[in-house]
Amino acid sequence: MADETAPLIAIVDDDPLFRETLAGNLGDVGYQVAEWPDGESFLAQFSETSGLDLVLLDWKMPGLNGIDVLRRMRAVAAEPPVIFLTVLSEQIFEEAALMGGAVDFIEKSRSFTIVAKRIELILAGRRAEDNAAPPSRVAVGELVLDLDSRRARWRGKPVELTLSEFALAHALASKPGRDVGYRDLHEACRGKGFHAGAGDDGYRANVRAAVKRLREKFKAVDPDFDAIGNYPGFGYNWGGAHGDAD
């Protein structure tokens, strides 16, 4: 039986029999499990459900599908890691899941032994990251961020950034190619819980203005700079543009 110190895994799936079977198997190998039958009910409790270590997410559900659930999760928090566990097998779905920030994509036809091993490896990797010494710099392509001095360089040239602009660049560049939600970017610049105005629009307006200033700083050094892409309605990314600049 799982104890209170065991990792807590969420199952979000509209198939009650599948949820029951998977929850039982996870409990048998020592995990704590929480279950939700759809994306809406999960998201309604997500911010209040503390200590989630991993989410197992179905793609095809009534109402919100899995990728929409993932996007909304990432708009409010960078964690926990998400594994898609679905009947879908086409590569296009796997690519969309991984681009959206999932850490794995597993077909439901795979045995529980394989699912459990993937979970074990992901959780072990997170523990190793938590215990590792923080890096002193981030280097992504032509960008170098010195985390000790809070200095940025682009193509070997210094880019003069404020502390909040540096924090924004770091939040994006530390997840190259991945979309980072407005709220996560706002908290990177201002700190968790800082008031940003009414609703999501307040966060978006603040982040859009900050990203505009950040782009201008890089363009002053390199007029061809285009490394910051955006996911309209969701957030921004470093090196993975989805649409027109926000």
C-alpha positions, 0 to 999 in steps of 0.5 A: 500500500502507498504511504503518505511520503510516496509520490502522488500521481494524478490520473485524468481519464474518462474511462472509469474501468481504465482509471480503476485498473491503473489506480489499483496497479499504481497503488500496488507498486507503492504510489499514491493516486488521485483520479479525475474523470475529465479535464474540467474537473481536474483543472478546477482542482489543479491549483489546489492539489498540492504535491502532485508529482506526475500526471497521467493524461488521456487525450480523447475526453469529452469537453477539453481534450488532453492537449488543451488540459496540458496547455492550461496547466502550463499557463499556471504552473511549470510542474508537474511532469505530464505523460500522455497515456492514450489510444492514439498512436499517430506520430502527429499526436506524439509530436504535439504532446511533446511540443506542448510540454509533455515528457512522454507519450505512451499507448494504452496498449503497452503493458503496465510494466512499461508504464511503471518503468517510464514513471520510475525513470521520470521521477528518478530524473526529477529527484536527480535534478532537485539534488544537482547543483544549479548551473552557473550559466545557460547557453542556447544557440547564440545566447549565453546567460551568466546566472551569477552576474546576471549578464547576457550575451548574444552572438558574443555581444553583451545585451544590457538587460534589467534584472526582470528582463534577464529573468524573463530571458532565463525563463524562456531559454531554460526551456528551449523550443517549449512554450512557457505560459503567461503566468509562469513568465510573469512570476519569473519576472515579478515573483509568485503571487504578484498582482497583475491586474484583472484575470488572465488579461492582466498577466498577458498585457504585462508579459507582452509588454515585457517581451516587447522590451526584451526583443527590442534589447536584442534587436539593438544588438542584432537587427535580425534577432528572431529567437523569441516566438509566441503561442497566441493565447498561451505564451512565448518560447525560445526558438520555436515560433508558432505564429505571428509575433504577439 
